[in-house]
Amino acid sequence: MKVFHLSLCFFISNCLFSQSDFISARNQEFFLKNQPYTFIGANYWYGGLLAMDTANDGLGRLQKELNFLKQHGIINLRVLIASEGNDCYPYRISPSLQEKPLVYNESVLRSYDIFVAEASKRNMSVVFILNNNWEWSGGFGQYLTWAGYPNPILPKTLQWDWGHYCDYIAQFYTCDSCQYWYQELISQLLNRKNTITHIQYKNEPTIMAWELANEPRPMKPKAINAYKNWIKLNADFIKTIDKNHLVTIGVEGVIGTAMDANLFKEIHQFTAIDYATIHIWPKTWQWYNGESDHSITDTTLERTKSYILLHTRLCQEINKPLVIEEFGLHRDQNNFSARSATANRDYYYKYIFDLGKKEKIAGYNFWGAIAYRDSRLKTDYWKKGLPYTADPPQEEQGLYGVYMTDSSTWKIIRNMMTK
């Protein structure tokens, strides 16, 4: 939709918008203004936090980055809107939206208002993520800690253990207090009136979809039924408040459903779930041995192809669109510097785009925009007070993020929709 001028938004009500102004899903396609809508997008998790980062000219950076992304063909942004807990854990987002249960940081919310208004001016669409399976934003683990579940397990601590972490997070789906706080957050966000545009979020065409969480997994077989119930209950809950927007789960594909294709199909067949997603992380999933020279071998590419084809087949069976909403590869020689080469990454991006176009993938969000290494960085990890960047606090800065200076990568992204 084309918004006339931001100043006029103060007088806009939802009656101005028709249903065709909102992105919809029919069969295996998205539509906008009754026309097919296939998008190239980016993961831009920190976008909503930039406007409040006055110490680092966050608003100026937001405007500059959005202009840059739009110039390079990016029309969709996947953004984390929910974060929980305090900054005692150093590998977590700060400040958070919800430092304590039901206590929301209005400064953070106003920053998101500005972000939505700026995205709207550029005719970009936004997918908002409402929670996180992982610790870097607080997520499920922080909800459980608030509810009094003992012994939280956090990566990069002496207590870290993958099996214990899975046990801990699996309890989220049956935690009554957690579910109450989560639904209260959903209600607050969907009903919020933007302080810039005066449009409620549930009536904002700039928003494409609400995503239940980033990479939610049952984690343990015993939690599968509760996991399915959680998906259905909360997708239905969103639809009772918001009839305009799409809802998706945010899963990684069968990697996130214990390699169970039937479970992937079942959770995406719920009526309130409008489309499916997959993520592709060949190094994390050990599709190759971690050496840069092996990152785009036939083995990696064949596994990537098989993973995409499996999910395109599953989405054909349930007749819903499929989005590859996360994918990435390290820079050459596993370097983090903007001066390092990206030949392997460029090849991998192009491979996914070419295959996805052949298989009629409905949308893509690479990870991520925009990499930034501040000169004050003492280690490879982000510290509070430094500018936000595409690689979250738990990851090395420059790990998967695409720098503005990665011209060869941006050329591949920009050319994707012109083939």
TILUM-991191 format. One record per residue (C-alpha): residue number from 1; y, x, z. Coordinates in Angstrom, 2 decimals, m for minus. Example, Ala and Ser with C-alpha at 12.3 -4.5 7.8 and 13.67 -1.06 7.14 Angstrom:
BEGIN
+-----+---------+---------+---------+
! pos !       y !       x !       z !
+-----+---------+---------+---------+
!   1 !   m4.50 !   12.30 !    7.80 !
!   2 !   m1.06 !   13.67 !    7.14 !
+-----+---------+---------+---------+
***
This chain:
BEGIN
+-----+---------+---------+---------+
! pos !       y !       x !       z !
+-----+---------+---------+---------+
!   1 !    0.00 !    0.00 !    0.00 !
!   2 !    3.56 !    1.14 !   m0.72 !
!   3 !    5.81 !    0.81 !    2.34 !
!   4 !    9.42 !    0.37 !    1.23 !
!   5 !   11.33 !    2.44 !    3.79 !
!   6 !   10.34 !    3.41 !    7.29 !
!   7 !   13.46 !    1.75 !    8.71 !
!   8 !   12.31 !   m1.61 !    7.35 !
!   9 !    9.07 !   m1.34 !    9.26 !
!  10 !   10.81 !   m2.51 !   12.40 !
!  11 !   10.81 !   m6.01 !   10.88 !
!  12 !    7.36 !   m5.97 !    9.32 !
!  13 !    4.70 !   m8.31 !   10.62 !
!  14 !    1.13 !   m8.55 !    9.53 !
!  15 !    1.96 !  m11.57 !    7.34 !
!  16 !    3.38 !   m9.10 !    4.83 !
!  17 !   m0.08 !   m7.73 !    4.10 !
!  18 !   m2.84 !   m9.37 !    2.13 !
!  19 !   m6.50 !   m8.55 !    2.62 !
!  20 !   m6.44 !   m6.46 !   m0.55 !
!  21 !   m4.01 !   m4.06 !    1.16 !
!  22 !   m6.85 !   m2.99 !    3.46 !
!  23 !   m9.71 !   m0.81 !    2.26 !
!  24 !  m12.89 !   m2.86 !    2.00 !
!  25 !  m16.55 !   m2.08 !    1.29 !
!  26 !  m18.68 !   m3.98 !   m1.18 !
!  27 !  m22.14 !   m2.88 !   m2.22 !
!  28 !  m21.92 !    0.93 !   m2.40 !
!  29 !  m18.20 !    1.20 !   m3.13 !
!  30 !  m14.86 !    1.01 !   m1.39 !
!  31 !  m12.02 !   m1.07 !   m2.80 !
!  32 !   m8.25 !   m1.02 !   m2.33 !
!  33 !   m6.00 !   m3.60 !   m3.98 !
!  34 !   m9.12 !   m4.92 !   m5.73 !
!  35 !   m9.69 !   m1.57 !   m7.42 !
!  36 !  m12.52 !    0.90 !   m6.73 !
!  37 !  m11.42 !    3.50 !   m4.16 !
!  38 !  m13.20 !    6.87 !   m4.04 !
!  39 !  m11.49 !    9.43 !   m1.89 !
!  40 !  m11.25 !   13.15 !   m1.30 !
!  41 !  m10.30 !   13.66 !    2.31 !
!  42 !  m10.10 !   16.21 !    5.07 !
!  43 !  m11.05 !   16.41 !    8.70 !
!  44 !   m7.68 !   16.69 !   10.41 !
!  45 !   m8.76 !   16.09 !   13.98 !
!  46 !   m5.50 !   17.25 !   15.59 !
!  47 !   m3.11 !   15.40 !   13.27 !
!  48 !   m2.16 !   12.77 !   15.83 !
!  49 !   m1.23 !   15.41 !   18.42 !
!  50 !    1.20 !   17.39 !   16.29 !
!  51 !    4.36 !   15.33 !   16.80 !
!  52 !    4.29 !   15.92 !   20.57 !
!  53 !    3.82 !   19.68 !   20.17 !
!  54 !    7.55 !   20.42 !   20.31 !
!  55 !    7.00 !   24.02 !   21.41 !
!  56 !    5.47 !   24.78 !   18.01 !
!  57 !    7.65 !   22.49 !   15.82 !
!  58 !    4.75 !   20.05 !   15.63 !
!  59 !    6.62 !   17.31 !   13.79 !
!  60 !    7.90 !   19.71 !   11.16 !
!  61 !    4.41 !   21.12 !   10.80 !
!  62 !    2.92 !   17.61 !   10.48 !
!  63 !    5.30 !   16.69 !    7.69 !
!  64 !    4.75 !   19.99 !    5.90 !
!  65 !    0.96 !   19.77 !    6.18 !
!  66 !    0.78 !   16.14 !    5.06 !
!  67 !    2.92 !   16.98 !    2.03 !
!  68 !    0.67 !   19.93 !    1.24 !
!  69 !   m2.50 !   17.88 !    1.58 !
!  70 !   m1.18 !   15.07 !   m0.58 !
!  71 !   m0.15 !   17.56 !   m3.27 !
!  72 !   m3.73 !   18.85 !   m3.33 !
!  73 !   m5.34 !   15.44 !   m3.79 !
!  74 !   m6.15 !   14.61 !   m0.16 !
!  75 !   m5.68 !   10.89 !    0.42 !
!  76 !   m7.89 !   10.31 !    3.47 !
!  77 !   m7.75 !   11.91 !    6.93 !
!  78 !  m10.47 !   11.79 !    9.57 !
!  79 !   m8.70 !   12.11 !   12.90 !
!  80 !   m9.81 !   12.10 !   16.54 !
!  81 !   m7.76 !    9.57 !   18.49 !
!  82 !   m9.71 !    9.65 !   21.77 !
!  83 !   m9.92 !   12.55 !   24.22 !
!  84 !  m10.77 !   12.58 !   27.90 !
!  85 !  m10.44 !   14.71 !   31.02 !
!  86 !   m8.20 !   17.55 !   32.16 !
!  87 !   m7.87 !   21.11 !   30.96 !
!  88 !   m9.98 !   22.76 !   33.69 !
!  89 !  m12.63 !   23.40 !   31.04 !
!  90 !  m10.99 !   25.90 !   28.66 !
!  91 !  m12.81 !   24.80 !   25.49 !
!  92 !  m11.39 !   21.27 !   25.53 !
!  93 !   m8.46 !   19.54 !   23.85 !
!  94 !   m5.26 !   19.49 !   25.88 !
!  95 !   m3.48 !   17.26 !   26.62 !
!  96 !   m5.96 !   14.43 !   26.48 !
!  97 !   m5.27 !   10.78 !   25.78 !
!  98 !   m7.12 !    9.69 !   28.93 !
!  99 !   m7.06 !   12.18 !   31.80 !
! 100 !   m8.50 !    9.56 !   34.17 !
! 101 !  m10.32 !    6.28 !   33.47 !
! 102 !   m7.94 !    3.61 !   32.15 !
! 103 !   m4.91 !    5.91 !   32.51 !
! 104 !   m3.49 !    6.55 !   29.04 !
! 105 !   m0.95 !    9.23 !   28.20 !
! 106 !    1.92 !    7.37 !   26.53 !
! 107 !    3.33 !   10.61 !   25.08 !
! 108 !    0.05 !   11.17 !   23.26 !
! 109 !    0.02 !    7.59 !   22.01 !
! 110 !    3.59 !    7.87 !   20.72 !
! 111 !    2.58 !   11.04 !   18.89 !
! 112 !   m0.16 !    9.05 !   17.15 !
! 113 !    2.39 !    6.36 !   16.29 !
! 114 !    4.45 !    8.99 !   14.48 !
! 115 !    1.36 !   10.33 !   12.73 !
! 116 !    0.41 !    6.87 !   11.41 !
! 117 !    3.97 !    6.29 !   10.20 !
! 118 !    4.05 !    9.65 !    8.40 !
! 119 !    0.64 !    9.06 !    6.80 !
! 120 !    1.80 !    5.62 !    5.69 !
! 121 !    4.87 !    7.07 !    3.96 !
! 122 !    2.52 !    9.21 !    1.85 !
! 123 !    0.06 !    6.40 !    1.08 !
! 124 !   m2.73 !    8.23 !    2.91 !
! 125 !   m5.52 !    6.43 !    4.76 !
! 126 !   m6.89 !    7.34 !    8.19 !
! 127 !  m10.29 !    7.11 !    9.86 !
! 128 !   m9.86 !    7.14 !   13.64 !
! 129 !  m12.70 !    8.50 !   15.82 !
! 130 !  m13.02 !    6.66 !   19.15 !
! 131 !  m15.31 !    8.99 !   21.14 !
! 132 !  m17.37 !   12.17 !   20.91 !
! 133 !  m20.95 !   13.17 !   21.59 !
! 134 !  m19.70 !   16.70 !   22.30 !
! 135 !  m17.74 !   18.28 !   25.08 !
! 136 !  m14.73 !   19.63 !   23.19 !
! 137 !  m12.75 !   16.41 !   23.60 !
! 138 !  m14.35 !   15.24 !   26.86 !
! 139 !  m16.39 !   12.52 !   25.21 !
! 140 !  m19.59 !   11.02 !   26.55 !
! 141 !  m20.03 !   13.77 !   29.12 !
! 142 !  m16.60 !   13.19 !   30.65 !
! 143 !  m17.26 !    9.46 !   30.92 !
! 144 !  m20.49 !   10.23 !   32.77 !
! 145 !  m18.75 !   12.65 !   35.12 !
! 146 !  m16.13 !   10.00 !   35.90 !
! 147 !  m18.94 !    7.58 !   36.68 !
! 148 !  m20.41 !   10.01 !   39.22 !
! 149 !  m23.37 !   11.35 !   37.27 !
! 150 !  m24.06 !   14.76 !   38.84 !
! 151 !  m24.35 !   18.21 !   37.30 !
! 152 !  m22.49 !   17.97 !   33.98 !
! 153 !  m23.73 !   20.59 !   31.52 !
! 154 !  m21.05 !   22.40 !   29.53 !
! 155 !  m21.48 !   25.03 !   26.78 !
! 156 !  m20.22 !   28.55 !   27.41 !
! 157 !  m20.91 !   28.23 !   31.15 !
! 158 !  m23.67 !   29.74 !   33.26 !
! 159 !  m25.24 !   26.28 !   33.61 !
! 160 !  m25.58 !   25.73 !   29.86 !
! 161 !  m28.97 !   24.53 !   28.68 !
! 162 !  m29.53 !   22.47 !   25.53 !
! 163 !  m32.36 !   20.39 !   26.97 !
! 164 !  m30.39 !   19.54 !   30.09 !
! 165 !  m27.37 !   18.67 !   27.99 !
! 166 !  m29.45 !   16.21 !   25.96 !
! 167 !  m30.77 !   14.63 !   29.16 !
! 168 !  m27.27 !   14.30 !   30.53 !
! 169 !  m25.60 !   12.81 !   27.44 !
! 170 !  m28.48 !   10.38 !   26.82 !
! 171 !  m27.44 !    8.55 !   30.01 !
! 172 !  m24.14 !    7.48 !   28.44 !
! 173 !  m25.65 !    4.51 !   26.64 !
! 174 !  m26.86 !    2.87 !   29.85 !
! 175 !  m23.84 !    3.74 !   32.02 !
! 176 !  m22.10 !    0.43 !   32.75 !
! 177 !  m18.85 !    2.04 !   33.93 !
! 178 !  m18.77 !    4.22 !   30.83 !
! 179 !  m19.13 !    1.21 !   28.55 !
! 180 !  m16.41 !   m0.69 !   30.38 !
! 181 !  m13.93 !    2.19 !   30.09 !
! 182 !  m14.87 !    2.76 !   26.46 !
! 183 !  m14.28 !   m0.87 !   25.49 !
! 184 !  m11.01 !   m0.95 !   27.39 !
! 185 !   m9.85 !    2.05 !   25.37 !
! 186 !  m10.88 !    0.32 !   22.14 !
! 187 !   m8.94 !   m2.79 !   23.14 !
! 188 !   m5.86 !   m0.74 !   24.06 !
! 189 !   m5.83 !    1.12 !   20.75 !
! 190 !   m6.56 !   m1.78 !   18.43 !
! 191 !   m3.97 !   m4.00 !   20.08 !
! 192 !   m1.32 !   m1.31 !   20.40 !
! 193 !    1.97 !   m1.93 !   18.61 !
! 194 !    3.23 !    1.19 !   16.91 !
! 195 !    6.57 !    2.19 !   18.46 !
! 196 !    7.82 !    3.46 !   15.10 !
! 197 !    6.67 !    0.78 !   12.65 !
! 198 !    6.21 !   m2.10 !   15.13 !
! 199 !    2.87 !   m2.91 !   13.47 !
! 200 !   m0.18 !   m3.36 !   15.65 !
! 201 !   m2.90 !   m0.87 !   14.85 !
! 202 !   m5.32 !   m3.69 !   14.04 !
! 203 !   m2.86 !   m4.87 !   11.36 !
! 204 !   m2.01 !   m1.43 !    9.92 !
! 205 !   m3.23 !   m0.89 !    6.32 !
! 206 !   m2.87 !    2.88 !    6.70 !
! 207 !   m5.94 !    2.79 !    8.93 !
! 208 !   m9.13 !    2.64 !    6.86 !
! 209 !  m11.77 !    2.51 !    9.59 !
! 210 !  m12.69 !    2.84 !   13.23 !
! 211 !  m15.52 !    5.27 !   13.93 !
! 212 !  m17.54 !    4.66 !   17.11 !
! 213 !  m17.87 !    8.36 !   17.89 !
! 214 !  m18.17 !   11.82 !   16.42 !
! 215 !  m21.86 !   12.53 !   15.84 !
! 216 !  m23.38 !   10.11 !   18.37 !
! 217 !  m27.07 !   10.82 !   18.88 !
! 218 !  m29.63 !    9.18 !   21.17 !
! 219 !  m30.35 !   12.76 !   22.30 !
! 220 !  m33.71 !   11.74 !   23.83 !
! 221 !  m36.39 !    9.30 !   22.55 !
! 222 !  m36.10 !    7.24 !   25.73 !
! 223 !  m32.47 !    6.43 !   24.86 !
! 224 !  m33.08 !    5.12 !   21.33 !
! 225 !  m33.09 !    1.41 !   22.21 !
! 226 !  m29.96 !    1.78 !   24.34 !
! 227 !  m28.37 !    3.79 !   21.53 !
! 228 !  m29.03 !    1.01 !   19.02 !
! 229 !  m27.69 !   m1.60 !   21.42 !
! 230 !  m24.56 !    0.48 !   22.01 !
! 231 !  m23.87 !    0.68 !   18.28 !
! 232 !  m24.32 !   m3.02 !   17.65 !
! 233 !  m22.43 !   m4.13 !   20.76 !
! 234 !  m19.37 !   m2.00 !   20.11 !
! 235 !  m19.22 !   m2.55 !   16.36 !
! 236 !  m19.32 !   m6.29 !   17.03 !
! 237 !  m16.69 !   m5.87 !   19.76 !
! 238 !  m14.29 !   m4.14 !   17.37 !
! 239 !  m14.73 !   m6.91 !   14.82 !
! 240 !  m13.82 !   m9.57 !   17.40 !
! 241 !  m10.43 !   m7.90 !   17.79 !
! 242 !   m9.85 !   m6.52 !   14.30 !
! 243 !  m10.89 !   m8.40 !   11.17 !
! 244 !   m9.01 !   m6.07 !    8.84 !
! 245 !  m10.65 !   m2.68 !    9.19 !
! 246 !  m13.98 !   m1.11 !    8.41 !
! 247 !  m16.30 !    0.16 !   11.12 !
! 248 !  m18.70 !    3.08 !   10.88 !
! 249 !  m20.85 !    4.92 !   13.40 !
! 250 !  m20.09 !    8.59 !   12.71 !
! 251 !  m23.66 !    9.93 !   12.63 !
! 252 !  m24.66 !   13.15 !   10.87 !
! 253 !  m27.51 !   11.52 !    8.98 !
! 254 !  m31.15 !   11.82 !    9.97 !
! 255 !  m30.34 !   15.07 !   11.79 !
! 256 !  m28.66 !   12.81 !   14.32 !
! 257 !  m31.48 !   10.27 !   14.46 !
! 258 !  m34.28 !   12.73 !   15.30 !
! 259 !  m35.19 !   12.95 !   11.57 !
! 260 !  m36.07 !    9.25 !   11.62 !
! 261 !  m34.93 !    7.71 !    8.33 !
! 262 !  m35.89 !    4.24 !    9.50 !
! 263 !  m33.62 !    4.55 !   12.54 !
! 264 !  m30.76 !    5.70 !   10.27 !
! 265 !  m31.32 !    2.63 !    8.08 !
! 266 !  m31.66 !    0.25 !   11.00 !
! 267 !  m28.38 !    1.18 !   12.69 !
! 268 !  m26.48 !    1.01 !    9.40 !
! 269 !  m27.92 !   m2.39 !    8.55 !
! 270 !  m26.02 !   m4.02 !   11.42 !
! 271 !  m23.59 !   m6.53 !    9.93 !
! 272 !  m20.54 !   m5.02 !   11.63 !
! 273 !  m21.26 !   m1.52 !   10.27 !
! 274 !  m19.57 !   m1.30 !    6.88 !
! 275 !  m20.62 !    2.12 !    5.59 !
! 276 !  m22.77 !    5.13 !    6.37 !
! 277 !  m21.90 !    8.78 !    6.89 !
! 278 !  m23.58 !   12.16 !    6.79 !
! 279 !  m22.51 !   15.63 !    7.88 !
! 280 !  m23.79 !   18.88 !    6.37 !
! 281 !  m23.83 !   22.10 !    8.40 !
! 282 !  m26.28 !   24.58 !    6.83 !
! 283 !  m25.60 !   27.45 !    9.23 !
! 284 !  m25.72 !   25.39 !   12.43 !
! 285 !  m28.89 !   23.67 !   11.23 !
! 286 !  m30.44 !   27.03 !   10.32 !
! 287 !  m30.95 !   26.23 !    6.66 !
! 288 !  m30.44 !   29.95 !    6.18 !
! 289 !  m30.59 !   32.97 !    8.46 !
! 290 !  m26.88 !   33.12 !    9.23 !
! 291 !  m26.15 !   36.10 !    7.00 !
! 292 !  m23.24 !   35.45 !    4.65 !
! 293 !  m25.16 !   36.78 !    1.65 !
! 294 !  m27.80 !   34.10 !    2.17 !
! 295 !  m25.45 !   31.16 !    2.61 !
! 296 !  m25.68 !   29.88 !   m0.97 !
! 297 !  m29.20 !   30.90 !   m1.89 !
! 298 !  m31.53 !   28.47 !   m3.64 !
! 299 !  m33.03 !   27.54 !   m0.27 !
! 300 !  m29.68 !   26.43 !    1.18 !
! 301 !  m28.72 !   24.56 !   m1.97 !
! 302 !  m32.07 !   22.81 !   m2.28 !
! 303 !  m31.91 !   21.66 !    1.33 !
! 304 !  m28.38 !   20.43 !    0.77 !
! 305 !  m29.45 !   18.54 !   m2.34 !
! 306 !  m32.48 !   17.02 !   m0.62 !
! 307 !  m30.35 !   15.89 !    2.32 !
! 308 !  m27.79 !   14.20 !    0.10 !
! 309 !  m30.41 !   12.56 !   m2.11 !
! 310 !  m32.33 !   11.23 !    0.90 !
! 311 !  m29.25 !    9.45 !    2.20 !
! 312 !  m28.09 !    8.16 !   m1.17 !
! 313 !  m31.53 !    6.55 !   m1.50 !
! 314 !  m31.29 !    5.04 !    1.99 !
! 315 !  m27.82 !    3.67 !    1.25 !
! 316 !  m29.05 !    2.18 !   m2.01 !
! 317 !  m31.70 !    0.36 !    0.01 !
! 318 !  m29.17 !   m1.06 !    2.48 !
! 319 !  m26.52 !   m1.45 !   m0.26 !
! 320 !  m23.65 !    0.21 !    1.60 !
! 321 !  m21.31 !    3.09 !    0.71 !
! 322 !  m22.07 !    6.65 !    1.79 !
! 323 !  m19.41 !    9.18 !    2.82 !
! 324 !  m20.03 !   12.90 !    3.27 !
! 325 !  m17.52 !   13.08 !    6.09 !
! 326 !  m18.13 !   16.62 !    7.36 !
! 327 !  m19.28 !   19.71 !    5.54 !
! 328 !  m18.37 !   23.35 !    5.71 !
! 329 !  m19.39 !   26.96 !    5.31 !
! 330 !  m18.20 !   30.22 !    6.84 !
! 331 !  m15.89 !   32.52 !    4.95 !
! 332 !  m17.45 !   35.52 !    3.23 !
! 333 !  m19.01 !   38.01 !    5.66 !
! 334 !  m18.57 !   35.37 !    8.39 !
! 335 !  m14.96 !   36.49 !    8.78 !
! 336 !  m12.23 !   34.39 !   10.41 !
! 337 !   m9.17 !   36.00 !    8.87 !
! 338 !   m7.04 !   34.33 !    6.21 !
! 339 !   m7.25 !   37.59 !    4.30 !
! 340 !  m11.01 !   37.32 !    3.87 !
! 341 !  m12.64 !   35.99 !    0.72 !
! 342 !  m14.05 !   32.47 !    0.28 !
! 343 !  m16.29 !   32.85 !   m2.78 !
! 344 !  m19.38 !   31.45 !   m1.07 !
! 345 !  m17.50 !   28.56 !    0.50 !
! 346 !  m15.85 !   27.71 !   m2.82 !
! 347 !  m19.23 !   27.68 !   m4.53 !
! 348 !  m20.68 !   25.43 !   m1.83 !
! 349 !  m17.78 !   22.98 !   m1.92 !
! 350 !  m18.08 !   22.69 !   m5.70 !
! 351 !  m21.83 !   22.23 !   m5.44 !
! 352 !  m21.41 !   19.31 !   m3.03 !
! 353 !  m18.60 !   17.73 !   m5.06 !
! 354 !  m20.56 !   17.98 !   m8.32 !
! 355 !  m23.73 !   16.57 !   m6.81 !
! 356 !  m21.82 !   13.88 !   m4.95 !
! 357 !  m20.04 !   12.74 !   m8.09 !
! 358 !  m23.37 !   12.47 !   m9.89 !
! 359 !  m24.82 !   10.44 !   m7.01 !
! 360 !  m21.73 !    8.21 !   m6.70 !
! 361 !  m20.79 !    9.28 !   m3.19 !
! 362 !  m17.95 !    7.02 !   m2.04 !
! 363 !  m15.86 !    9.63 !   m0.23 !
! 364 !  m15.67 !   13.15 !    1.15 !
! 365 !  m14.00 !   14.81 !    4.14 !
! 366 !  m14.38 !   18.59 !    4.16 !
! 367 !  m13.98 !   20.47 !    7.46 !
! 368 !  m11.27 !   21.11 !    7.85 !
! 369 !   m7.52 !   21.13 !    7.39 !
! 370 !   m5.66 !   23.25 !    8.28 !
! 371 !   m6.76 !   26.64 !    9.64 !
! 372 !   m4.13 !   28.60 !   11.56 !
! 373 !   m4.36 !   31.79 !   13.61 !
! 374 !   m1.33 !   32.27 !   15.82 !
! 375 !   m0.12 !   35.83 !   16.43 !
! 376 !   m0.37 !   35.18 !   20.19 !
! 377 !   m4.11 !   34.56 !   19.97 !
! 378 !   m5.78 !   37.04 !   22.36 !
! 379 !   m9.36 !   36.11 !   21.51 !
! 380 !  m10.86 !   34.08 !   18.69 !
! 381 !  m10.61 !   30.89 !   20.77 !
! 382 !   m7.65 !   28.53 !   21.03 !
! 383 !   m5.70 !   28.48 !   24.26 !
! 384 !   m3.47 !   25.77 !   25.66 !
! 385 !    0.07 !   26.13 !   24.33 !
! 386 !   m0.94 !   27.59 !   20.98 !
! 387 !   m0.59 !   25.52 !   17.79 !
! 388 !   m3.47 !   23.17 !   17.05 !
! 389 !   m5.76 !   24.16 !   14.21 !
! 390 !   m8.67 !   22.83 !   12.16 !
! 391 !  m11.24 !   24.62 !   14.30 !
! 392 !  m11.47 !   22.84 !   17.69 !
! 393 !  m11.19 !   24.72 !   21.00 !
! 394 !  m14.92 !   25.45 !   21.28 !
! 395 !  m15.02 !   27.27 !   17.93 !
! 396 !  m13.50 !   30.48 !   16.66 !
! 397 !  m10.18 !   29.90 !   14.96 !
! 398 !  m10.72 !   30.32 !   11.23 !
! 399 !  m14.44 !   29.55 !   11.45 !
! 400 !  m14.56 !   26.54 !    9.11 !
! 401 !  m10.89 !   25.65 !    8.65 !
! 402 !   m9.25 !   26.08 !    5.27 !
! 403 !   m6.01 !   28.06 !    5.34 !
! 404 !   m3.07 !   27.00 !    3.22 !
! 405 !   m3.39 !   30.34 !    1.45 !
! 406 !   m6.99 !   29.68 !    0.32 !
! 407 !   m5.76 !   28.87 !   m3.18 !
! 408 !   m9.17 !   28.98 !   m4.86 !
! 409 !  m10.58 !   26.44 !   m2.39 !
! 410 !   m7.62 !   24.11 !   m2.77 !
! 411 !   m7.97 !   24.29 !   m6.55 !
! 412 !  m11.57 !   23.06 !   m6.30 !
! 413 !  m10.50 !   20.24 !   m3.98 !
! 414 !   m7.54 !   19.26 !   m6.17 !
! 415 !   m9.62 !   19.27 !   m9.34 !
! 416 !  m12.42 !   17.13 !   m7.92 !
! 417 !  m10.86 !   13.78 !   m8.85 !
! 418 !   m9.66 !   14.91 !  m12.27 !
! 419 !  m13.09 !   15.62 !  m13.79 !
+-----+---------+---------+---------+
***
